[in-house]
Amino acid sequence: MSSVFSHATLNHMTSYNTRIQVSTDYETWKEVACRSSSVTPGGGDRGQGQIHDFCSDSPRIGIGRLEPVTLDINLIYTEEETEGFDLLEGFFKNRTEIYMRYRPKEQDGGSWQFVGSGFMTTVLPPEADATSADLLQTTVTWYGAELVLQTAAT
């Protein structure tokens, strides 16, 4: 007898346990996820090239180097010093190179994590709407050369 759940995905997860952290020294990490509502990775595509010659109907193709990556973080706006907006705005203003660590699953040891060094390139004040009771939010952007997949040790 076949189960209704025979095609269910095992070991799946939700965004509930996501962790986003920043560091200036790769030793001490500061949590940003508790002041965030979403993270969207972007970029990182491998360059593509093509050229047509006179002898073929199809192009000759090639691939090149990787493009930089971004993390767009939807940040809940607060005015607490050294938290969320204030922390990332300070890195932005001072052009501080920071490490970004993104873990889709919060568990420390054994989880996958994506780590890279780069800069905050967009940190703007939040939008406001007089008709809304939603929390104020802003999107900040981290820009780096790459995000490397690793297994988290701690």
KELOGU-906577 format. One record per residue: x, y, z of N, C-alpha, C, O in turn; chain; residue in three letters; residue number from 1. Coordinates in nm, 2 decimals, decimal comma. Example, Ala and Ser with C-alpha at 12.3 -4.5 7.8 and 13.67 -1.06 7.14 Angstrom:
BEGIN
KOLLO       nx       ny       nz      cax      cay      caz       cx       cy       cz       ox       oy       oz   kette   rest    nr
KOLLO     1,32    -0,57     0,78     1,23    -0,45     0,78     1,32    -0,33     0,78     1,42    -0,33     0,85       A    ALA     1
KOLLO     1,28    -0,22     0,71     1,37    -0,11     0,71     1,29     0,00     0,79     1,34     0,11     0,80       A    SER     2
This chain:
BEGIN
KOLLO       nx       ny       nz      cax      cay      caz       cx       cy       cz       ox       oy       oz   kette   rest    nr
KOLLO     0,08    -0,12     0,00     0,00     0,00     0,00     0,09     0,12     0,00     0,18     0,13     0,08       A    MET     1
KOLLO     0,06     0,21    -0,09     0,14     0,33    -0,10     0,10     0,44    -0,01    -0,02     0,46     0,01       A    SER     2
KOLLO     0,19     0,51     0,05     0,16     0,62     0,14     0,13     0,75     0,06     0,19     0,78    -0,04       A    SER     3
KOLLO     0,05     0,83     0,12     0,02     0,96     0,07     0,14     1,05     0,06     0,16     1,14    -0,02       A    VAL     4
KOLLO     0,23     1,02     0,16     0,35     1,10     0,17     0,48     1,04     0,10     0,59     1,07     0,14       A    PHE     5
KOLLO     0,45     0,94     0,01     0,57     0,87    -0,05     0,66     0,96    -0,12     0,78     0,92    -0,14       A    SER     6
KOLLO     0,62     1,08    -0,17     0,70     1,17    -0,24     0,74     1,29    -0,16     0,79     1,39    -0,21       A    HIS     7
KOLLO     0,72     1,28    -0,03     0,76     1,39     0,06     0,91     1,41     0,07     0,98     1,31     0,06       A    ALA     8
KOLLO     0,96     1,53     0,08     1,10     1,56     0,09     1,14     1,54     0,24     1,08     1,59     0,33       A    THR     9
KOLLO     1,24     1,46     0,26     1,29     1,43     0,39     1,40     1,53     0,42     1,47     1,58     0,33       A    LEU    10
KOLLO     1,42     1,56     0,55     1,53     1,66     0,59     1,51     1,80     0,53     1,61     1,87     0,52       A    ASN    11
KOLLO     1,39     1,83     0,50     1,37     1,97     0,45     1,37     2,07     0,57     1,37     2,03     0,68       A    HIS    12
KOLLO     1,38     2,20     0,54     1,38     2,30     0,65     1,31     2,42     0,60     1,28     2,44     0,48       A    MET    13
KOLLO     1,27     2,50     0,69     1,21     2,63     0,66     1,31     2,74     0,70     1,42     2,72     0,74       A    THR    14
KOLLO     1,27     2,87     0,67     1,36     2,98     0,70     1,36     3,01     0,85     1,44     3,10     0,89       A    SER    15
KOLLO     1,28     2,94     0,93     1,27     2,97     1,07     1,41     2,98     1,14     1,43     3,06     1,23       A    TYR    16
KOLLO     1,50     2,89     1,10     1,62     2,88     1,17     1,74     2,95     1,11     1,86     2,92     1,14       A    ASN    17
KOLLO     1,71     3,04     1,02     1,82     3,11     0,95     1,90     3,20     1,04     1,85     3,26     1,13       A    THR    18
KOLLO     2,03     3,20     1,01     2,13     3,28     1,09     2,21     3,37     1,00     2,26     3,32     0,90       A    ARG    19
KOLLO     2,22     3,50     1,02     2,30     3,59     0,95     2,39     3,66     1,05     2,34     3,72     1,14       A    ILE    20
KOLLO     2,52     3,65     1,03     2,62     3,71     1,12     2,72     3,79     1,05     2,76     3,76     0,93       A    GLN    21
KOLLO     2,78     3,89     1,11     2,89     3,97     1,06     3,01     3,97     1,16     2,99     3,95     1,28       A    VAL    22
KOLLO     3,13     3,99     1,10     3,25     3,99     1,18     3,35     4,08     1,11     3,36     4,09     0,99       A    SER    23
KOLLO     3,44     4,14     1,19     3,55     4,22     1,13     3,68     4,14     1,14     3,78     4,18     1,08       A    THR    24
KOLLO     3,68     4,03     1,22     3,80     3,96     1,24     3,79     3,81     1,22     3,89     3,73     1,24       A    ASP    25
KOLLO     3,68     3,76     1,18     3,65     3,62     1,16     3,65     3,54     1,29     3,65     3,41     1,28       A    TYR    26
KOLLO     3,66     3,60     1,40     3,66     3,53     1,53     3,53     3,56     1,61     3,47     3,47     1,66       A    GLU    27
KOLLO     3,50     3,69     1,62     3,38     3,73     1,70     3,27     3,77     1,60     3,29     3,85     1,52       A    THR    28
KOLLO     3,16     3,70     1,61     3,05     3,72     1,52     2,93     3,79     1,59     2,90     3,75     1,70       A    TRP    29
KOLLO     2,87     3,88     1,52     2,76     3,95     1,57     2,63     3,91     1,49     2,63     3,92     1,37       A    LYS    30
KOLLO     2,53     3,88     1,56     2,40     3,83     1,50     2,33     3,95     1,44     2,31     4,05     1,50       A    GLU    31
KOLLO     2,29     3,93     1,31     2,20     4,03     1,24     2,07     3,97     1,21     1,97     4,05     1,19       A    VAL    32
KOLLO     2,05     3,84     1,21     1,93     3,77     1,18     1,81     3,81     1,27     1,70     3,82     1,22       A    ALA    33
KOLLO     1,84     3,84     1,39     1,73     3,87     1,49     1,67     4,01     1,46     1,56     4,04     1,51       A    CYS    34
KOLLO     1,74     4,09     1,37     1,68     4,22     1,33     1,65     4,22     1,18     1,65     4,32     1,12       A    ARG    35
KOLLO     1,64     4,10     1,12     1,61     4,08     0,98     1,49     4,00     0,95     1,45     3,91     1,03       A    SER    36
KOLLO     1,43     4,02     0,84     1,31     3,94     0,80     1,33     3,86     0,68     1,25     3,77     0,65       A    SER    37
KOLLO     1,44     3,89     0,60     1,47     3,81     0,48     1,61     3,84     0,43     1,67     3,94     0,46       A    SER    38
KOLLO     1,66     3,74     0,36     1,79     3,76     0,30     1,78     3,70     0,16     1,73     3,59     0,14       A    VAL    39
KOLLO     1,83     3,78     0,06     1,83     3,73    -0,08     1,96     3,74    -0,14     2,02     3,84    -0,17       A    THR    40
KOLLO     2,02     3,62    -0,17     2,15     3,62    -0,24     2,14     3,65    -0,39     2,03     3,62    -0,45       A    PRO    41
KOLLO     2,24     3,72    -0,44     2,23     3,75    -0,58     2,37     3,75    -0,64     2,47     3,74    -0,57       A    GLY    42
KOLLO     2,38     3,76    -0,77     2,51     3,76    -0,84     2,57     3,63    -0,84     2,50     3,53    -0,83       A    GLY    43
KOLLO     2,70     3,63    -0,85     2,78     3,50    -0,85     2,77     3,42    -0,98     2,82     3,31    -0,98       A    GLY    44
KOLLO     2,72     3,48    -1,08     2,71     3,41    -1,21     2,85     3,40    -1,27     2,93     3,48    -1,25       A    ASP    45
KOLLO     2,86     3,29    -1,35     2,99     3,28    -1,43     2,97     3,35    -1,56     2,87     3,34    -1,62       A    ARG    46
KOLLO     3,07     3,44    -1,60     3,06     3,51    -1,72     3,04     3,42    -1,84     3,09     3,30    -1,84       A    GLY    47
KOLLO     2,97     3,47    -1,94     2,94     3,39    -2,06     2,99     3,46    -2,18     2,97     3,59    -2,19       A    GLN    48
KOLLO     3,04     3,39    -2,28     3,07     3,46    -2,41     3,03     3,37    -2,53     3,02     3,25    -2,52       A    GLY    49
KOLLO     3,01     3,44    -2,64     2,98     3,37    -2,76     3,03     3,45    -2,88     3,04     3,57    -2,88       A    GLN    50
KOLLO     3,05     3,37    -2,99     3,09     3,44    -3,11     3,04     3,34    -3,23     3,05     3,22    -3,21       A    ILE    51
KOLLO     2,99     3,40    -3,33     2,96     3,33    -3,45     3,07     3,33    -3,55     3,13     3,44    -3,57       A    HIS    52
KOLLO     3,09     3,22    -3,62     3,19     3,22    -3,73     3,12     3,19    -3,86     3,00     3,17    -3,86       A    ASP    53
KOLLO     3,19     3,20    -3,97     3,12     3,18    -4,10     3,10     3,04    -4,14     3,03     3,01    -4,24       A    PHE    54
KOLLO     3,15     2,94    -4,06     3,14     2,80    -4,09     3,03     2,72    -4,02     3,01     2,61    -4,05       A    CYS    55
KOLLO     2,96     2,79    -3,93     2,86     2,71    -3,85     2,74     2,80    -3,82     2,75     2,92    -3,82       A    SER    56
KOLLO     2,63     2,73    -3,81     2,50     2,80    -3,77     2,50     2,82    -3,62     2,42     2,91    -3,58       A    ASP    57
KOLLO     2,57     2,75    -3,54     2,57     2,76    -3,40     2,69     2,85    -3,35     2,79     2,85    -3,42       A    SER    58
KOLLO     2,67     2,92    -3,24     2,79     3,00    -3,19     2,89     2,91    -3,12     2,86     2,80    -3,08       A    PRO    59
KOLLO     3,01     2,96    -3,12     3,11     2,90    -3,03     3,09     2,97    -2,89     3,07     3,09    -2,89       A    ARG    60
KOLLO     3,09     2,89    -2,79     3,06     2,95    -2,66     3,18     2,93    -2,56     3,26     2,83    -2,58       A    ILE    61
KOLLO     3,19     3,01    -2,46     3,29     2,99    -2,36     3,23     3,05    -2,23     3,14     3,12    -2,22       A    GLY    62
KOLLO     3,30     3,00    -2,12     3,26     3,06    -1,99     3,38     3,12    -1,93     3,50     3,08    -1,96       A    ILE    63
KOLLO     3,36     3,22    -1,84     3,47     3,29    -1,78     3,47     3,29    -1,63     3,43     3,19    -1,57       A    GLY    64
KOLLO     3,51     3,39    -1,58     3,52     3,40    -1,43     3,39     3,43    -1,36     3,29     3,47    -1,43       A    ARG    65
KOLLO     3,39     3,42    -1,23     3,27     3,44    -1,15     3,25     3,59    -1,13     3,35     3,67    -1,12       A    LEU    66
KOLLO     3,12     3,64    -1,13     3,09     3,77    -1,10     3,08     3,79    -0,94     3,06     3,69    -0,87       A    GLU    67
KOLLO     3,09     3,91    -0,89     3,07     3,93    -0,75     2,93     3,88    -0,70     2,84     3,87    -0,78       A    PRO    68
KOLLO     2,92     3,86    -0,57     2,79     3,82    -0,51     2,74     3,94    -0,42     2,81     4,02    -0,37       A    VAL    69
KOLLO     2,61     3,93    -0,40     2,55     4,02    -0,30     2,45     3,95    -0,21     2,41     3,84    -0,24       A    THR    70
KOLLO     2,43     4,00    -0,09     2,33     3,96     0,00     2,24     4,08     0,03     2,29     4,18     0,09       A    LEU    71
KOLLO     2,11     4,08    -0,02     2,02     4,19     0,02     1,95     4,14     0,14     1,88     4,04     0,14       A    ASP    72
KOLLO     1,96     4,22     0,25     1,90     4,18     0,38     1,79     4,28     0,41     1,82     4,40     0,42       A    ILE    73
KOLLO     1,67     4,23     0,43     1,56     4,31     0,47     1,57     4,33     0,62     1,54     4,24     0,70       A    ASN    74
KOLLO     1,61     4,45     0,66     1,65     4,47     0,80     1,53     4,54     0,87     1,48     4,64     0,82       A    LEU    75
KOLLO     1,50     4,49     0,99     1,40     4,56     1,07     1,47     4,68     1,14     1,57     4,67     1,20       A    ILE    76
KOLLO     1,41     4,80     1,11     1,48     4,93     1,16     1,46     4,95     1,31     1,35     4,95     1,36       A    TYR    77
KOLLO     1,57     4,96     1,38     1,57     5,00     1,52     1,67     5,11     1,54     1,75     5,14     1,45       A    THR    78
KOLLO     1,67     5,18     1,65     1,76     5,29     1,68     1,85     5,25     1,80     1,88     5,33     1,88       A    GLU    79
KOLLO     1,88     5,12     1,81     1,96     5,07     1,92     2,10     5,07     1,87     2,14     5,02     1,76       A    GLU    80
KOLLO     2,19     5,13     1,95     2,33     5,13     1,91     2,39     4,99     1,91     2,36     4,90     1,99       A    GLU    81
KOLLO     2,48     4,97     1,81     2,55     4,84     1,78     2,46     4,73     1,75     2,50     4,61     1,75       A    THR    82
KOLLO     2,33     4,76     1,71     2,24     4,65     1,67     2,20     4,68     1,52     2,20     4,80     1,48       A    GLU    83
KOLLO     2,17     4,58     1,45     2,12     4,59     1,31     2,16     4,70     1,23     2,27     4,71     1,18       A    GLY    84
KOLLO     2,07     4,80     1,22     2,09     4,92     1,13     2,21     5,00     1,17     2,29     5,03     1,08       A    PHE    85
KOLLO     2,23     5,03     1,30     2,34     5,11     1,34     2,47     5,04     1,31     2,57     5,10     1,27       A    ASP    86
KOLLO     2,48     4,91     1,34     2,60     4,83     1,32     2,64     4,83     1,17     2,75     4,86     1,13       A    LEU    87
KOLLO     2,54     4,80     1,08     2,57     4,79     0,94     2,60     4,93     0,88     2,68     4,94     0,79       A    LEU    88
KOLLO     2,53     5,03     0,93     2,55     5,17     0,88     2,69     5,21     0,91     2,75     5,29     0,83       A    GLU    89
KOLLO     2,74     5,18     1,03     2,87     5,21     1,07     2,98     5,15     0,97     3,07     5,21     0,93       A    GLY    90
KOLLO     2,96     5,02     0,94     3,05     4,95     0,84     3,04     5,02     0,71     3,14     5,04     0,64       A    PHE    91
KOLLO     2,92     5,06     0,67     2,90     5,13     0,54     2,97     5,27     0,54     3,05     5,30     0,45       A    PHE    92
KOLLO     2,95     5,34     0,64     3,00     5,48     0,65     3,16     5,48     0,65     3,22     5,56     0,59       A    LYS    93
KOLLO     3,21     5,38     0,72     3,36     5,37     0,74     3,43     5,29     0,64     3,55     5,27     0,64       A    ASN    94
KOLLO     3,35     5,23     0,54     3,41     5,15     0,44     3,48     5,03     0,50     3,59     4,99     0,45       A    ARG    95
KOLLO     3,43     4,97     0,60     3,49     4,86     0,67     3,47     4,73     0,60     3,36     4,70     0,57       A    THR    96
KOLLO     3,58     4,66     0,57     3,56     4,53     0,51     3,51     4,43     0,62     3,58     4,43     0,73       A    GLU    97
KOLLO     3,41     4,36     0,59     3,35     4,27     0,70     3,33     4,13     0,64     3,32     4,11     0,52       A    ILE    98
KOLLO     3,33     4,03     0,73     3,29     3,89     0,69     3,14     3,88     0,71     3,09     3,92     0,81       A    TYR    99
KOLLO     3,08     3,82     0,62     2,94     3,79     0,63     2,92     3,63     0,63     2,98     3,56     0,55       A    MET   100
KOLLO     2,84     3,59     0,73     2,82     3,44     0,74     2,67     3,42     0,74     2,59     3,47     0,82       A    ARG   101
KOLLO     2,62     3,34     0,64     2,48     3,31     0,62     2,46     3,16     0,64     2,52     3,08     0,56       A    TYR   102
KOLLO     2,38     3,12     0,74     2,35     2,98     0,76     2,20     2,96     0,75     2,12     3,02     0,83       A    ARG   103
KOLLO     2,16     2,89     0,64     2,01     2,87     0,63     1,95     2,79     0,75     1,84     2,80     0,78       A    PRO   104
KOLLO     2,04     2,71     0,82     2,00     2,63     0,93     2,08     2,67     1,05     2,20     2,67     1,05       A    LYS   105
KOLLO     2,02     2,71     1,16     2,08     2,78     1,27     2,18     2,69     1,35     2,28     2,74     1,40       A    GLU   106
KOLLO     2,16     2,56     1,35     2,25     2,47     1,42     2,40     2,50     1,40     2,44     2,52     1,29       A    GLN   107
KOLLO     2,47     2,50     1,51     2,62     2,54     1,50     2,70     2,43     1,42     2,73     2,45     1,31       A    ASP   108
KOLLO     2,73     2,32     1,48     2,81     2,22     1,42     2,75     2,14     1,32     2,63     2,09     1,34       A    GLY   109
KOLLO     2,81     2,12     1,20     2,76     2,04     1,10     2,67     2,10     0,99     2,65     2,04     0,88       A    GLY   110
KOLLO     2,62     2,22     1,02     2,53     2,29     0,92     2,62     2,34     0,81     2,74     2,37     0,83       A    SER   111
KOLLO     2,56     2,37     0,70     2,62     2,44     0,59     2,62     2,58     0,62     2,52     2,63     0,67       A    TRP   112
KOLLO     2,72     2,65     0,57     2,72     2,80     0,58     2,79     2,86     0,46     2,87     2,79     0,40       A    GLN   113
KOLLO     2,75     2,98     0,43     2,81     3,05     0,32     2,88     3,17     0,37     2,82     3,26     0,44       A    PHE   114
KOLLO     3,02     3,18     0,35     3,10     3,29     0,41     3,18     3,36     0,31     3,23     3,30     0,21       A    VAL   115
KOLLO     3,19     3,49     0,32     3,27     3,57     0,23     3,30     3,70     0,30     3,25     3,74     0,40       A    GLY   116
KOLLO     3,40     3,77     0,24     3,44     3,91     0,29     3,40     4,01     0,19     3,40     3,98     0,07       A    SER   117
KOLLO     3,36     4,12     0,23     3,31     4,23     0,14     3,27     4,35     0,22     3,32     4,38     0,33       A    GLY   118
KOLLO     3,19     4,43     0,16     3,15     4,56     0,21     3,00     4,58     0,20     2,93     4,53     0,12       A    PHE   119
KOLLO     2,95     4,67     0,29     2,81     4,71     0,29     2,81     4,82     0,18     2,88     4,92     0,19       A    MET   120
KOLLO     2,73     4,81     0,08     2,72     4,90    -0,03     2,59     4,98    -0,03     2,59     5,09    -0,10       A    THR   121
KOLLO     2,49     4,94     0,04     2,37     5,01     0,04     2,31     5,00     0,19     2,28     4,89     0,24       A    THR   122
KOLLO     2,30     5,12     0,25     2,24     5,13     0,38     2,16     5,26     0,38     2,21     5,36     0,40       A    VAL   123
KOLLO     2,03     5,25     0,36     1,94     5,37     0,35     1,84     5,37     0,46     1,81     5,26     0,52       A    LEU   124
KOLLO     1,79     5,49     0,50     1,69     5,49     0,60     1,56     5,42     0,56     1,55     5,39     0,44       A    PRO   125
KOLLO     1,48     5,38     0,65     1,36     5,30     0,61     1,25     5,39     0,54     1,25     5,51     0,56       A    PRO   126
KOLLO     1,17     5,32     0,47     1,05     5,38     0,41     0,95     5,39     0,52     0,95     5,31     0,61       A    GLU   127
KOLLO     0,86     5,49     0,51     0,75     5,50     0,61     0,62     5,53     0,53     0,62     5,59     0,43       A    ALA   128
KOLLO     0,51     5,47     0,59     0,38     5,49     0,53     0,28     5,52     0,64     0,26     5,44     0,73       A    ASP   129
KOLLO     0,22     5,63     0,63     0,12     5,67     0,74     0,00     5,58     0,75    -0,06     5,58     0,86       A    ALA   130
KOLLO    -0,03     5,50     0,65    -0,15     5,42     0,66    -0,11     5,28     0,70    -0,20     5,19     0,71       A    THR   131
KOLLO     0,01     5,25     0,74     0,06     5,12     0,77     0,09     5,11     0,92     0,15     5,20     0,98       A    SER   132
KOLLO     0,06     4,99     0,98     0,11     4,96     1,12     0,22     4,86     1,12     0,27     4,82     1,22       A    ALA   133
KOLLO     0,28     4,83     1,00     0,39     4,74     0,99     0,51     4,80     1,05     0,53     4,92     1,06       A    ASP   134
KOLLO     0,60     4,72     1,10     0,73     4,76     1,15     0,81     4,83     1,03     0,80     4,79     0,92       A    LEU   135
KOLLO     0,89     4,93     1,07     0,98     4,99     0,97     1,09     4,90     0,93     1,15     4,83     1,01       A    LEU   136
KOLLO     1,11     4,89     0,80     1,22     4,81     0,75     1,30     4,88     0,64     1,25     4,98     0,58       A    GLN   137
KOLLO     1,42     4,83     0,61     1,50     4,88     0,50     1,58     4,77     0,45     1,61     4,67     0,52       A    THR   138
KOLLO     1,62     4,77     0,33     1,70     4,67     0,27     1,84     4,72     0,26     1,87     4,83     0,20       A    THR   139
KOLLO     1,94     4,64     0,31     2,08     4,68     0,31     2,15     4,57     0,22     2,10     4,46     0,21       A    VAL   140
KOLLO     2,26     4,61     0,15     2,32     4,52     0,06     2,47     4,50     0,10     2,54     4,60     0,12       A    THR   141
KOLLO     2,51     4,38     0,11     2,65     4,34     0,13     2,70     4,29    -0,01     2,63     4,22    -0,08       A    TRP   142
KOLLO     2,82     4,33    -0,04     2,88     4,30    -0,17     3,02     4,24    -0,15     3,10     4,30    -0,08       A    TYR   143
KOLLO     3,04     4,12    -0,21     3,17     4,05    -0,19     3,21     3,98    -0,31     3,13     3,96    -0,41       A    GLY   144
KOLLO     3,33     3,93    -0,31     3,39     3,86    -0,43     3,32     3,72    -0,44     3,30     3,68    -0,56       A    ALA   145
KOLLO     3,29     3,66    -0,33     3,23     3,52    -0,34     3,18     3,49    -0,20     3,21     3,54    -0,10       A    GLU   146
KOLLO     3,09     3,39    -0,20     3,04     3,32    -0,08     3,08     3,18    -0,09     3,04     3,11    -0,18       A    LEU   147
KOLLO     3,16     3,13     0,00     3,22     3,00     0,00     3,14     2,91     0,08     3,11     2,94     0,20       A    VAL   148
KOLLO     3,10     2,79     0,03     3,02     2,69     0,10     3,12     2,62     0,20     3,22     2,57     0,15       A    LEU   149
KOLLO     3,08     2,61     0,32     3,16     2,54     0,42     3,07     2,47     0,52     2,95     2,49     0,52       A    GLN   150
KOLLO     3,12     2,38     0,59     3,05     2,31     0,70     3,09     2,38     0,83     3,20     2,40     0,86       A    THR   151
KOLLO     2,98     2,43     0,90     3,00     2,50     1,02     3,07     2,42     1,13     3,02     2,31     1,16       A    ALA   152
KOLLO     3,17     2,47     1,19     3,24     2,40     1,30     3,17     2,43     1,44     3,16     2,35     1,52       A    ALA   153
KOLLO     3,14     2,56     1,45     3,07     2,60     1,58     2,96     2,70     1,55     2,89     2,74     1,64       A    THR   154
